[in-house]
Every structure is written in structure tokens, then in C-alpha cells.
Amino acid sequence: MSAVLWLLTPLSAGIAASAWAWGTGRRSPGPPDLDTWEDLDRYERLRTVLGAEEHCEAA
């Protein structure tokens, strides 16, 4: 009987994950994010803001 439980555990986990994915509307993965330059610009602006002198001073 313990061998059956070893088989049922991953099966039930897979069914639960499938039900969760279906319930949240993630039936198929979306297209990849191809806007790399916008992401890079956003990252550079964030680095600039966080690296500014007035933000790095200790209070």
C-alpha cells in the first residue's frame, strides 16, 4: 500500500497544480517580453536615482 502512496503523491500534486493554473487563468504562457530596451532604460533610471548623493547620506 505504501508504494501506491508514493505514486499518488506526485499525481495529486500535478492535478492540484493543473487546477490552480486553470483557476487563475494561466492556461497558456504569454509571449516573451521583447521590450528589452525599455527595461534597460528603466533600470538605468533606477540606478541613477538610487545612486544619487542625497539618497546615500546617513541620517
Backbone torsions as a table, in degrees:
resi	resn	phi	psi	omega
1	MET	NA	-31.4	-179.6
2	SER	-67.2	-30.3	177.4
3	ALA	-65.2	-35.8	178.0
4	VAL	-67.0	-37.6	178.0
5	LEU	-65.8	-36.3	176.9
6	TRP	-64.0	-30.8	177.7
7	LEU	-82.8	-32.1	-178.4
8	LEU	-75.1	-27.3	-178.1
9	THR	-62.9	-53.8	178.1
10	PRO	-68.0	-31.7	177.9
11	LEU	-63.8	-45.6	179.8
12	SER	-67.8	-35.3	176.9
13	ALA	-65.1	-40.0	177.6
14	GLY	-65.8	-40.6	178.0
15	ILE	-66.1	-41.2	178.7
16	ALA	-64.5	-41.1	178.5
17	ALA	-65.7	-38.5	178.0
18	SER	-66.0	-41.0	178.3
19	ALA	-65.2	-39.9	178.3
20	TRP	-64.6	-44.8	180.0
21	ALA	-63.5	-40.2	178.7
22	TRP	-67.8	-40.3	-178.3
23	GLY	-68.7	-29.8	-179.7
24	THR	-91.4	0.2	176.5
25	GLY	84.2	18.8	-179.3
26	ARG	-99.9	54.9	-176.1
27	ARG	-70.2	-33.9	177.9
28	SER	-139.8	142.6	-179.7
29	PRO	-67.7	147.5	179.7
30	GLY	-75.7	171.6	178.5
31	PRO	-68.2	154.5	179.5
32	PRO	-67.1	153.4	178.6
33	ASP	-76.5	111.9	-176.1
34	LEU	-102.1	6.8	-177.7
35	ASP	-93.8	61.9	-173.6
36	THR	-67.7	-36.8	-177.3
37	TRP	-67.8	-38.0	177.1
38	GLU	-65.8	-39.8	177.1
39	ASP	-63.5	-40.2	179.1
40	LEU	-65.5	-41.9	177.6
41	ASP	-62.5	-42.2	178.7
42	ARG	-62.9	-40.8	178.6
43	TYR	-64.3	-42.4	179.7
44	GLU	-65.6	-40.0	177.3
45	ARG	-63.4	-40.6	179.1
46	LEU	-64.4	-42.3	177.5
47	ARG	-62.7	-38.5	180.0
48	THR	-65.1	-44.9	-178.6
49	VAL	-66.6	-44.6	-178.4
50	LEU	-73.6	-20.8	179.8
51	GLY	-93.7	2.2	-178.5
52	ALA	-67.3	148.9	-176.8
53	GLU	-58.7	-45.9	-174.5
54	GLU	-67.4	-22.2	179.1
55	HIS	-84.8	-18.7	-175.0
56	CYS	-96.2	-8.8	-177.6
57	GLU	-72.2	142.3	176.7
58	ALA	-78.6	143.4	-177.9
59	ALA	-80.0	NA	NA
